[in-house]
Amino acid sequence: MGVITSKFPKLEDRGEMKERVLQAAGFIARGVGQTVEEALGRVGVSPQCGFASHAEGNLVAWGDMVEKLELVREVAEMIWPGEA
């Protein structure tokens, strides 16, 4: 799930990103008759798209990209401890 924007350097709130993933897992779970935990086994977290999604690129520097990818890892570890 692309819950981290790759378009702007400002880092998202970890707790909000975790909640968005859990809400989506709840939606998936209801749709297919699973538990939220089972649905979480079918999803992952990522940036919403590439860091240069158009010809001019985005206002995201190299260090910002690294921080965004570290944030993806941190959010994943919050949701799937020991599995990320």
C-alpha positions, 0 to 999 in steps of 0.5 A: 500500500502506497501510504508514504508520499514520494512527492514532498519531503515532509515525513508523514506521521508514523502512527497515522500511516499505521492506522491507514494500513490497519483501516485498509486491512479491515476493509479487505478483511470484511470484503473477503471474510478474513480477520484483520490479521489474515488480511495484514498478511496480504498487504505491505507498505511502500511509497505511493510511487517512484521518487521521480514520477514525471519529467521534472521530478519531485521536490525530494532530495536524495536525503529525503528519499532515504528518510522516506524509505526508512519511514516505510521500514519503521511503519512496517516494523510497527505493523509486523514486528520482527517480520519487516 
